[in-house]
């Protein structure tokens, strides 16, 4: 009986340690980039980056908007800087709901919500849609599925 109790205690301790390490590794805060960082990085990658902030001037909660346009593939990646985290959360949740409303029968999606960041991806009907929020910034993309890996690599490089 003592041996089985010791094994049970050992297994419980191992599980607690594994869960603790997993939580510590994956629940770290991320650092948001600025609109200038987005502009510089995407320009260096060959994207034509436009400041579209003036197009959102009627929305007082939008501080900066940059659009990175792929010249040869015909898609764009959008960067939004909102005035605070609450507005960024609302922006993220509203766009997530719009994406989910377009979900087809053979869809694949992921959702991550941790400390200061959230990420939602949806692959459906030949489209790859992603929202990635850190603090008061959001990156938005709605591209053809063939550009999924390119977008994923760019977001990884940007830290999103």
PyMOL commands that place a pseudoatom at each C-alpha (Angstrom):
pseudoatom trace, name=CA, resn=UNK, resi=1, chain=A, elem=C, hetatm=0, pos=[0.000, 0.000, 0.000]
pseudoatom trace, name=CA, resn=UNK, resi=2, chain=A, elem=C, hetatm=0, pos=[2.806, 2.433, 0.826]
pseudoatom trace, name=CA, resn=UNK, resi=3, chain=A, elem=C, hetatm=0, pos=[4.394, 1.877, -2.582]
pseudoatom trace, name=CA, resn=UNK, resi=4, chain=A, elem=C, hetatm=0, pos=[1.168, 2.727, -4.445]
pseudoatom trace, name=CA, resn=UNK, resi=5, chain=A, elem=C, hetatm=0, pos=[0.645, 5.859, -2.324]
pseudoatom trace, name=CA, resn=UNK, resi=6, chain=A, elem=C, hetatm=0, pos=[4.202, 6.999, -3.078]
pseudoatom trace, name=CA, resn=UNK, resi=7, chain=A, elem=C, hetatm=0, pos=[3.684, 6.378, -6.807]
pseudoatom trace, name=CA, resn=UNK, resi=8, chain=A, elem=C, hetatm=0, pos=[0.395, 8.310, -6.751]
pseudoatom trace, name=CA, resn=UNK, resi=9, chain=A, elem=C, hetatm=0, pos=[2.028, 11.232, -4.923]
pseudoatom trace, name=CA, resn=UNK, resi=10, chain=A, elem=C, hetatm=0, pos=[4.910, 11.180, -7.416]
pseudoatom trace, name=CA, resn=UNK, resi=11, chain=A, elem=C, hetatm=0, pos=[2.533, 11.239, -10.373]
pseudoatom trace, name=CA, resn=UNK, resi=12, chain=A, elem=C, hetatm=0, pos=[0.519, 14.121, -8.878]
pseudoatom trace, name=CA, resn=UNK, resi=13, chain=A, elem=C, hetatm=0, pos=[3.689, 16.129, -8.232]
pseudoatom trace, name=CA, resn=UNK, resi=14, chain=A, elem=C, hetatm=0, pos=[4.897, 15.464, -11.787]
pseudoatom trace, name=CA, resn=UNK, resi=15, chain=A, elem=C, hetatm=0, pos=[1.574, 16.630, -13.230]
pseudoatom trace, name=CA, resn=UNK, resi=16, chain=A, elem=C, hetatm=0, pos=[1.602, 19.803, -11.115]
pseudoatom trace, name=CA, resn=UNK, resi=17, chain=A, elem=C, hetatm=0, pos=[5.162, 20.600, -12.230]
pseudoatom trace, name=CA, resn=UNK, resi=18, chain=A, elem=C, hetatm=0, pos=[4.349, 19.977, -15.909]
pseudoatom trace, name=CA, resn=UNK, resi=19, chain=A, elem=C, hetatm=0, pos=[1.219, 22.147, -15.765]
pseudoatom trace, name=CA, resn=UNK, resi=20, chain=A, elem=C, hetatm=0, pos=[3.139, 24.882, -13.924]
pseudoatom trace, name=CA, resn=UNK, resi=21, chain=A, elem=C, hetatm=0, pos=[5.954, 24.889, -16.478]
pseudoatom trace, name=CA, resn=UNK, resi=22, chain=A, elem=C, hetatm=0, pos=[3.490, 24.852, -19.371]
pseudoatom trace, name=CA, resn=UNK, resi=23, chain=A, elem=C, hetatm=0, pos=[1.566, 27.789, -17.881]
pseudoatom trace, name=CA, resn=UNK, resi=24, chain=A, elem=C, hetatm=0, pos=[4.767, 29.761, -17.173]
pseudoatom trace, name=CA, resn=UNK, resi=25, chain=A, elem=C, hetatm=0, pos=[6.114, 29.221, -20.691]
pseudoatom trace, name=CA, resn=UNK, resi=26, chain=A, elem=C, hetatm=0, pos=[2.946, 29.977, -22.612]
pseudoatom trace, name=CA, resn=UNK, resi=27, chain=A, elem=C, hetatm=0, pos=[1.376, 32.667, -20.433]
pseudoatom trace, name=CA, resn=UNK, resi=28, chain=A, elem=C, hetatm=0, pos=[4.099, 35.274, -20.857]
pseudoatom trace, name=CA, resn=UNK, resi=29, chain=A, elem=C, hetatm=0, pos=[3.299, 38.815, -21.774]
pseudoatom trace, name=CA, resn=UNK, resi=30, chain=A, elem=C, hetatm=0, pos=[4.137, 39.875, -25.304]
pseudoatom trace, name=CA, resn=UNK, resi=31, chain=A, elem=C, hetatm=0, pos=[5.502, 43.243, -26.344]
pseudoatom trace, name=CA, resn=UNK, resi=32, chain=A, elem=C, hetatm=0, pos=[3.419, 45.215, -28.826]
pseudoatom trace, name=CA, resn=UNK, resi=33, chain=A, elem=C, hetatm=0, pos=[5.131, 46.882, -31.751]
pseudoatom trace, name=CA, resn=UNK, resi=34, chain=A, elem=C, hetatm=0, pos=[4.446, 50.440, -32.808]
pseudoatom trace, name=CA, resn=UNK, resi=35, chain=A, elem=C, hetatm=0, pos=[2.954, 51.576, -36.094]
pseudoatom trace, name=CA, resn=UNK, resi=36, chain=A, elem=C, hetatm=0, pos=[6.469, 52.738, -37.046]
pseudoatom trace, name=CA, resn=UNK, resi=37, chain=A, elem=C, hetatm=0, pos=[7.893, 49.268, -36.326]
pseudoatom trace, name=CA, resn=UNK, resi=38, chain=A, elem=C, hetatm=0, pos=[5.192, 47.718, -38.503]
pseudoatom trace, name=CA, resn=UNK, resi=39, chain=A, elem=C, hetatm=0, pos=[5.901, 50.218, -41.281]
pseudoatom trace, name=CA, resn=UNK, resi=40, chain=A, elem=C, hetatm=0, pos=[9.653, 49.591, -41.210]
pseudoatom trace, name=CA, resn=UNK, resi=41, chain=A, elem=C, hetatm=0, pos=[9.454, 45.801, -41.009]
pseudoatom trace, name=CA, resn=UNK, resi=42, chain=A, elem=C, hetatm=0, pos=[6.863, 45.415, -43.730]
pseudoatom trace, name=CA, resn=UNK, resi=43, chain=A, elem=C, hetatm=0, pos=[8.629, 47.915, -46.014]
pseudoatom trace, name=CA, resn=UNK, resi=44, chain=A, elem=C, hetatm=0, pos=[11.868, 45.943, -45.679]
pseudoatom trace, name=CA, resn=UNK, resi=45, chain=A, elem=C, hetatm=0, pos=[9.932, 42.795, -46.632]
pseudoatom trace, name=CA, resn=UNK, resi=46, chain=A, elem=C, hetatm=0, pos=[8.890, 44.437, -49.905]
pseudoatom trace, name=CA, resn=UNK, resi=47, chain=A, elem=C, hetatm=0, pos=[5.371, 45.473, -48.967]
pseudoatom trace, name=CA, resn=UNK, resi=48, chain=A, elem=C, hetatm=0, pos=[4.008, 48.855, -49.953]
pseudoatom trace, name=CA, resn=UNK, resi=49, chain=A, elem=C, hetatm=0, pos=[2.876, 50.334, -46.635]
pseudoatom trace, name=CA, resn=UNK, resi=50, chain=A, elem=C, hetatm=0, pos=[0.258, 53.061, -46.498]
pseudoatom trace, name=CA, resn=UNK, resi=51, chain=A, elem=C, hetatm=0, pos=[-0.819, 55.166, -43.560]
pseudoatom trace, name=CA, resn=UNK, resi=52, chain=A, elem=C, hetatm=0, pos=[-4.607, 54.846, -43.570]
pseudoatom trace, name=CA, resn=UNK, resi=53, chain=A, elem=C, hetatm=0, pos=[-5.208, 56.626, -40.252]
pseudoatom trace, name=CA, resn=UNK, resi=54, chain=A, elem=C, hetatm=0, pos=[-7.119, 59.476, -41.897]
pseudoatom trace, name=CA, resn=UNK, resi=55, chain=A, elem=C, hetatm=0, pos=[-9.668, 56.986, -43.270]
pseudoatom trace, name=CA, resn=UNK, resi=56, chain=A, elem=C, hetatm=0, pos=[-10.607, 56.180, -39.665]
pseudoatom trace, name=CA, resn=UNK, resi=57, chain=A, elem=C, hetatm=0, pos=[-10.674, 59.779, -38.376]
pseudoatom trace, name=CA, resn=UNK, resi=58, chain=A, elem=C, hetatm=0, pos=[-14.372, 59.522, -37.513]
pseudoatom trace, name=CA, resn=UNK, resi=59, chain=A, elem=C, hetatm=0, pos=[-13.513, 56.784, -35.018]
pseudoatom trace, name=CA, resn=UNK, resi=60, chain=A, elem=C, hetatm=0, pos=[-11.936, 58.546, -32.060]
pseudoatom trace, name=CA, resn=UNK, resi=61, chain=A, elem=C, hetatm=0, pos=[-10.625, 55.268, -30.635]
pseudoatom trace, name=CA, resn=UNK, resi=62, chain=A, elem=C, hetatm=0, pos=[-8.315, 54.580, -33.609]
pseudoatom trace, name=CA, resn=UNK, resi=63, chain=A, elem=C, hetatm=0, pos=[-4.870, 56.136, -33.141]
pseudoatom trace, name=CA, resn=UNK, resi=64, chain=A, elem=C, hetatm=0, pos=[-2.975, 54.685, -36.148]
pseudoatom trace, name=CA, resn=UNK, resi=65, chain=A, elem=C, hetatm=0, pos=[-3.707, 52.402, -39.093]
pseudoatom trace, name=CA, resn=UNK, resi=66, chain=A, elem=C, hetatm=0, pos=[-1.139, 51.026, -41.520]
pseudoatom trace, name=CA, resn=UNK, resi=67, chain=A, elem=C, hetatm=0, pos=[-1.901, 48.784, -44.490]
pseudoatom trace, name=CA, resn=UNK, resi=68, chain=A, elem=C, hetatm=0, pos=[0.867, 46.570, -45.864]
pseudoatom trace, name=CA, resn=UNK, resi=69, chain=A, elem=C, hetatm=0, pos=[0.001, 45.765, -49.475]
pseudoatom trace, name=CA, resn=UNK, resi=70, chain=A, elem=C, hetatm=0, pos=[1.613, 42.861, -51.266]
pseudoatom trace, name=CA, resn=UNK, resi=71, chain=A, elem=C, hetatm=0, pos=[2.441, 44.185, -54.714]
pseudoatom trace, name=CA, resn=UNK, resi=72, chain=A, elem=C, hetatm=0, pos=[2.466, 40.875, -56.566]
pseudoatom trace, name=CA, resn=UNK, resi=73, chain=A, elem=C, hetatm=0, pos=[-0.013, 38.710, -54.637]
pseudoatom trace, name=CA, resn=UNK, resi=74, chain=A, elem=C, hetatm=0, pos=[-2.794, 41.252, -54.172]
pseudoatom trace, name=CA, resn=UNK, resi=75, chain=A, elem=C, hetatm=0, pos=[-3.464, 40.925, -50.447]
pseudoatom trace, name=CA, resn=UNK, resi=76, chain=A, elem=C, hetatm=0, pos=[-2.937, 43.183, -47.445]
pseudoatom trace, name=CA, resn=UNK, resi=77, chain=A, elem=C, hetatm=0, pos=[-2.100, 42.939, -43.769]
pseudoatom trace, name=CA, resn=UNK, resi=78, chain=A, elem=C, hetatm=0, pos=[-3.550, 45.645, -41.542]
pseudoatom trace, name=CA, resn=UNK, resi=79, chain=A, elem=C, hetatm=0, pos=[-2.074, 47.098, -38.353]
pseudoatom trace, name=CA, resn=UNK, resi=80, chain=A, elem=C, hetatm=0, pos=[-4.287, 48.999, -35.914]
pseudoatom trace, name=CA, resn=UNK, resi=81, chain=A, elem=C, hetatm=0, pos=[-3.190, 50.968, -32.879]
pseudoatom trace, name=CA, resn=UNK, resi=82, chain=A, elem=C, hetatm=0, pos=[-6.179, 51.803, -30.681]
pseudoatom trace, name=CA, resn=UNK, resi=83, chain=A, elem=C, hetatm=0, pos=[-6.199, 54.425, -27.926]
pseudoatom trace, name=CA, resn=UNK, resi=84, chain=A, elem=C, hetatm=0, pos=[-6.267, 51.803, -25.170]
pseudoatom trace, name=CA, resn=UNK, resi=85, chain=A, elem=C, hetatm=0, pos=[-6.499, 48.086, -24.464]
pseudoatom trace, name=CA, resn=UNK, resi=86, chain=A, elem=C, hetatm=0, pos=[-10.250, 48.140, -23.868]
pseudoatom trace, name=CA, resn=UNK, resi=87, chain=A, elem=C, hetatm=0, pos=[-10.892, 49.485, -27.360]
pseudoatom trace, name=CA, resn=UNK, resi=88, chain=A, elem=C, hetatm=0, pos=[-8.416, 46.967, -28.795]
pseudoatom trace, name=CA, resn=UNK, resi=89, chain=A, elem=C, hetatm=0, pos=[-10.279, 44.134, -27.049]
pseudoatom trace, name=CA, resn=UNK, resi=90, chain=A, elem=C, hetatm=0, pos=[-13.598, 45.390, -28.441]
pseudoatom trace, name=CA, resn=UNK, resi=91, chain=A, elem=C, hetatm=0, pos=[-12.114, 45.779, -31.931]
pseudoatom trace, name=CA, resn=UNK, resi=92, chain=A, elem=C, hetatm=0, pos=[-10.689, 42.247, -31.711]
pseudoatom trace, name=CA, resn=UNK, resi=93, chain=A, elem=C, hetatm=0, pos=[-13.957, 40.706, -30.459]
pseudoatom trace, name=CA, resn=UNK, resi=94, chain=A, elem=C, hetatm=0, pos=[-16.105, 42.510, -33.063]
pseudoatom trace, name=CA, resn=UNK, resi=95, chain=A, elem=C, hetatm=0, pos=[-13.891, 41.387, -35.944]
pseudoatom trace, name=CA, resn=UNK, resi=96, chain=A, elem=C, hetatm=0, pos=[-13.673, 37.869, -34.504]
pseudoatom trace, name=CA, resn=UNK, resi=97, chain=A, elem=C, hetatm=0, pos=[-17.497, 37.699, -34.551]
pseudoatom trace, name=CA, resn=UNK, resi=98, chain=A, elem=C, hetatm=0, pos=[-17.502, 38.840, -38.199]
pseudoatom trace, name=CA, resn=UNK, resi=99, chain=A, elem=C, hetatm=0, pos=[-14.953, 36.152, -39.076]
pseudoatom trace, name=CA, resn=UNK, resi=100, chain=A, elem=C, hetatm=0, pos=[-16.930, 33.474, -37.209]
pseudoatom trace, name=CA, resn=UNK, resi=101, chain=A, elem=C, hetatm=0, pos=[-20.092, 34.460, -39.076]
pseudoatom trace, name=CA, resn=UNK, resi=102, chain=A, elem=C, hetatm=0, pos=[-18.304, 33.546, -42.330]
pseudoatom trace, name=CA, resn=UNK, resi=103, chain=A, elem=C, hetatm=0, pos=[-17.345, 30.083, -41.066]
pseudoatom trace, name=CA, resn=UNK, resi=104, chain=A, elem=C, hetatm=0, pos=[-18.161, 27.344, -43.561]
pseudoatom trace, name=CA, resn=UNK, resi=105, chain=A, elem=C, hetatm=0, pos=[-18.712, 23.622, -43.076]
pseudoatom trace, name=CA, resn=UNK, resi=106, chain=A, elem=C, hetatm=0, pos=[-15.084, 22.557, -43.363]
pseudoatom trace, name=CA, resn=UNK, resi=107, chain=A, elem=C, hetatm=0, pos=[-13.516, 25.190, -41.176]
pseudoatom trace, name=CA, resn=UNK, resi=108, chain=A, elem=C, hetatm=0, pos=[-10.504, 25.081, -38.911]
pseudoatom trace, name=CA, resn=UNK, resi=109, chain=A, elem=C, hetatm=0, pos=[-10.028, 27.669, -36.184]
pseudoatom trace, name=CA, resn=UNK, resi=110, chain=A, elem=C, hetatm=0, pos=[-7.880, 28.426, -33.171]
pseudoatom trace, name=CA, resn=UNK, resi=111, chain=A, elem=C, hetatm=0, pos=[-8.313, 30.840, -30.288]
pseudoatom trace, name=CA, resn=UNK, resi=112, chain=A, elem=C, hetatm=0, pos=[-5.713, 31.919, -27.742]
pseudoatom trace, name=CA, resn=UNK, resi=113, chain=A, elem=C, hetatm=0, pos=[-6.381, 34.338, -24.880]
pseudoatom trace, name=CA, resn=UNK, resi=114, chain=A, elem=C, hetatm=0, pos=[-3.490, 34.934, -22.504]
pseudoatom trace, name=CA, resn=UNK, resi=115, chain=A, elem=C, hetatm=0, pos=[-2.179, 37.773, -20.337]
pseudoatom trace, name=CA, resn=UNK, resi=116, chain=A, elem=C, hetatm=0, pos=[-1.970, 40.784, -22.643]
pseudoatom trace, name=CA, resn=UNK, resi=117, chain=A, elem=C, hetatm=0, pos=[-2.604, 39.115, -25.979]
pseudoatom trace, name=CA, resn=UNK, resi=118, chain=A, elem=C, hetatm=0, pos=[-5.221, 37.239, -27.976]
pseudoatom trace, name=CA, resn=UNK, resi=119, chain=A, elem=C, hetatm=0, pos=[-5.112, 35.483, -31.313]
pseudoatom trace, name=CA, resn=UNK, resi=120, chain=A, elem=C, hetatm=0, pos=[-7.834, 34.034, -33.511]
pseudoatom trace, name=CA, resn=UNK, resi=121, chain=A, elem=C, hetatm=0, pos=[-7.340, 32.178, -36.782]
pseudoatom trace, name=CA, resn=UNK, resi=122, chain=A, elem=C, hetatm=0, pos=[-9.904, 30.748, -39.151]
pseudoatom trace, name=CA, resn=UNK, resi=123, chain=A, elem=C, hetatm=0, pos=[-9.382, 28.768, -42.340]
pseudoatom trace, name=CA, resn=UNK, resi=124, chain=A, elem=C, hetatm=0, pos=[-12.622, 28.452, -44.271]
pseudoatom trace, name=CA, resn=UNK, resi=125, chain=A, elem=C, hetatm=0, pos=[-13.825, 28.387, -47.870]
pseudoatom trace, name=CA, resn=UNK, resi=126, chain=A, elem=C, hetatm=0, pos=[-10.370, 29.070, -49.324]
pseudoatom trace, name=CA, resn=UNK, resi=127, chain=A, elem=C, hetatm=0, pos=[-9.628, 31.975, -46.976]
pseudoatom trace, name=CA, resn=UNK, resi=128, chain=A, elem=C, hetatm=0, pos=[-7.236, 32.386, -44.067]
pseudoatom trace, name=CA, resn=UNK, resi=129, chain=A, elem=C, hetatm=0, pos=[-8.359, 34.966, -41.520]
pseudoatom trace, name=CA, resn=UNK, resi=130, chain=A, elem=C, hetatm=0, pos=[-6.334, 36.074, -38.524]
pseudoatom trace, name=CA, resn=UNK, resi=131, chain=A, elem=C, hetatm=0, pos=[-6.648, 38.605, -35.723]
pseudoatom trace, name=CA, resn=UNK, resi=132, chain=A, elem=C, hetatm=0, pos=[-3.762, 39.036, -33.334]
pseudoatom trace, name=CA, resn=UNK, resi=133, chain=A, elem=C, hetatm=0, pos=[-3.938, 41.520, -30.462]
pseudoatom trace, name=CA, resn=UNK, resi=134, chain=A, elem=C, hetatm=0, pos=[-1.206, 42.643, -28.092]
pseudoatom trace, name=CA, resn=UNK, resi=135, chain=A, elem=C, hetatm=0, pos=[-2.135, 45.350, -25.601]
pseudoatom trace, name=CA, resn=UNK, resi=136, chain=A, elem=C, hetatm=0, pos=[-3.727, 48.173, -27.628]
pseudoatom trace, name=CA, resn=UNK, resi=137, chain=A, elem=C, hetatm=0, pos=[-2.637, 46.935, -31.075]
pseudoatom trace, name=CA, resn=UNK, resi=138, chain=A, elem=C, hetatm=0, pos=[-4.304, 44.505, -33.502]
pseudoatom trace, name=CA, resn=UNK, resi=139, chain=A, elem=C, hetatm=0, pos=[-3.082, 42.905, -36.703]
pseudoatom trace, name=CA, resn=UNK, resi=140, chain=A, elem=C, hetatm=0, pos=[-5.835, 41.883, -39.117]
pseudoatom trace, name=CA, resn=UNK, resi=141, chain=A, elem=C, hetatm=0, pos=[-5.567, 39.739, -42.241]
pseudoatom trace, name=CA, resn=UNK, resi=142, chain=A, elem=C, hetatm=0, pos=[-8.153, 38.135, -44.497]
pseudoatom trace, name=CA, resn=UNK, resi=143, chain=A, elem=C, hetatm=0, pos=[-6.235, 36.484, -47.337]
pseudoatom trace, name=CA, resn=UNK, resi=144, chain=A, elem=C, hetatm=0, pos=[-6.557, 33.623, -49.790]
pseudoatom trace, name=CA, resn=UNK, resi=145, chain=A, elem=C, hetatm=0, pos=[-5.544, 30.302, -48.216]
pseudoatom trace, name=CA, resn=UNK, resi=146, chain=A, elem=C, hetatm=0, pos=[-2.467, 30.090, -50.471]
pseudoatom trace, name=CA, resn=UNK, resi=147, chain=A, elem=C, hetatm=0, pos=[-0.866, 32.963, -48.506]
pseudoatom trace, name=CA, resn=UNK, resi=148, chain=A, elem=C, hetatm=0, pos=[-1.485, 31.389, -45.099]
pseudoatom trace, name=CA, resn=UNK, resi=149, chain=A, elem=C, hetatm=0, pos=[2.132, 30.335, -44.505]
pseudoatom trace, name=CA, resn=UNK, resi=150, chain=A, elem=C, hetatm=0, pos=[3.464, 33.716, -45.629]
pseudoatom trace, name=CA, resn=UNK, resi=151, chain=A, elem=C, hetatm=0, pos=[1.130, 35.544, -43.244]
pseudoatom trace, name=CA, resn=UNK, resi=152, chain=A, elem=C, hetatm=0, pos=[1.930, 33.162, -40.385]
pseudoatom trace, name=CA, resn=UNK, resi=153, chain=A, elem=C, hetatm=0, pos=[5.674, 33.723, -40.912]
pseudoatom trace, name=CA, resn=UNK, resi=154, chain=A, elem=C, hetatm=0, pos=[5.226, 37.505, -40.989]
pseudoatom trace, name=CA, resn=UNK, resi=155, chain=A, elem=C, hetatm=0, pos=[3.180, 37.499, -37.786]
pseudoatom trace, name=CA, resn=UNK, resi=156, chain=A, elem=C, hetatm=0, pos=[5.777, 35.331, -36.094]
pseudoatom trace, name=CA, resn=UNK, resi=157, chain=A, elem=C, hetatm=0, pos=[8.515, 37.750, -37.118]
pseudoatom trace, name=CA, resn=UNK, resi=158, chain=A, elem=C, hetatm=0, pos=[6.464, 40.683, -35.851]
pseudoatom trace, name=CA, resn=UNK, resi=159, chain=A, elem=C, hetatm=0, pos=[5.853, 38.884, -32.545]
pseudoatom trace, name=CA, resn=UNK, resi=160, chain=A, elem=C, hetatm=0, pos=[2.132, 38.493, -33.120]
for i in range(1, 160): cmd.bond("trace and resi %d" % i, "trace and resi %d" % (i + 1))
show_as sticks, trace
zoom trace
